[in-house]
Amino acid sequence: MNDYIQSVLSEVRAKNQGESEFLQAVHEVYSTLGPVIERHPEYRAARILEQMAEPERVVIFKVPWVDDSGEVRVNRGIRVQMNSAIGPYKGGLRFHPSVRLGLLKFLAFEQVYKNALTTLPMGGGKGGSDFDPKGKSDAEVRRFCQSFMTELYRHIGQFSDIPAGDIGVGSREIGYLFGQYKRITGEFAAGVITGKGHGWGGSQIRPEATGYGSVYFAQEMLATRDDSLSGKTCLISGSGNVAQYTAEALIKLGAKPVTLSDSSGFIYDKDGIDGEKLAWVMDLKNKRRGRIAEYAEQFPGATYAPSGAPDHNPLWDIPADCAFPSATQNEISGKDAANLLSNGVIAVAEGANMPTSPEGVELLLGAGVLYGPGKAANAGGVAVSGLEMSQASQRQQWSREQVDEELRGIMRAIHEQAWSAAQEYGHPGNYLMGANIAGFRKVADAMLDESAV
Ligand code: NDP
């Protein structure tokens, strides 16, 4: 890493103390940009790295709501508007007790590069709350969402900032949020939020897009080695939106997903999770809102293990060809990556954001595994959100086939950009470096064109 980047990183560390995920994300991107900064002194002159590490704006607000027993509860809401050089801020909302400013800054920072890679004109943002929808009644979730939007509505808009879902924010929450926006403003602004239901302005394939996209990205990576997903045994973590549709796409392509998890533990089904079993999981998670442990009671061939190991997750120690981490950040430790490698994994496509720790990434790259970083592999979700915005502007709805075809094309284009940038800068096959460089250059050039100072 060159001296200039070292000095930027130490400045970022000093300014953002305690924000460990944000610091990890900035380090992961900037440590790969040395060759670009050397070739393009104009980025250094305009202090583009320093500027990109600073949000353009952060809004923090209280979210008071009333629970079912009549008690008043207060949560914190945050929206990080990170970078608008290539388009309006775009990025999801996360409702989870772990949500803090630093966590959302990491997600917003990643979103800037990811959105640039989609080829669509979207800047980066992220938001959320420390509210935990788990264990809450529908009425409590509704009251919380309405209170959250009562403040957020004044900071968003179809040409300024367009939120969507993320952990803890699925179609139910998007419905309540959009309904409240409509109630307050008196406008049916279909372009102000994405992930809407198909009957009221949502896009076909949006629920599927992140999971399908990460599988399409894995297909592209495997194709560079004349290989495919057909017949491959695959590990998936999580059992939410991304995990479910990753499993669905893998089943369609003839692969065999064998695991799913939630924050309590994971299931291993050595016979494979087929379409029928997956439909049962979708009902369990999306309607009955149950725990993944119930899978092993329903399907006797499967086993369940609670989580608990401090430094590793036994899910990643199951022999498999491919891994699709689709739950949360830093869920593959160095030890997990070593276990994946010793069991012969050949490809890792990140459905989640930053699911692999820095030690894990180093091991996977060092071993020459096909490693698709989240900002490339999971960009399908925001890409179809971009297509939902296009459909809202046109006042049209495209067919399922059309959106899926667009998604495939976008995932191919993301792969191509990451592949070519890695090649151009002397690290062929290093998708992490390629994705970082390609995303950075697009945003940095726009910042220069718009006059960064
Ligand atoms: P969901 O809320 O639908 O599902 C999240 C899943 O991950 C659940 O099974 C949840 O278990 C599990 N999980 C969450 N936190 C933890 C934790 N700390 N430890 C273990 N398991 C955990 O979210 P999504 O599927 O939408 O998101 C999953 C990942 O994909 C996130 O990293 C998100 O940022 C990323 N992503 C999502 C996109 C989207 O379109 N939805 C787009 C791009 C990236 P439990 O129910 O027990 O909490």
Boltz pocket constraint, residues with backbone or C-beta under 6 A from the ligand:
constraints:
  - pocket:
      binder: B
      contacts: [[A, 165], [A, 166], [A, 167], [A, 168], [A, 169], [A, 170], [A, 206], [A, 210], [A, 238], [A, 239], [A, 240], [A, 241], [A, 242], [A, 243], [A, 261], [A, 262], [A, 263], [A, 264], [A, 326], [A, 327], [A, 328], [A, 329], [A, 351], [A, 352], [A, 353], [A, 378], [A, 379], [A, 381], [A, 382]]
      max_distance: 6.0
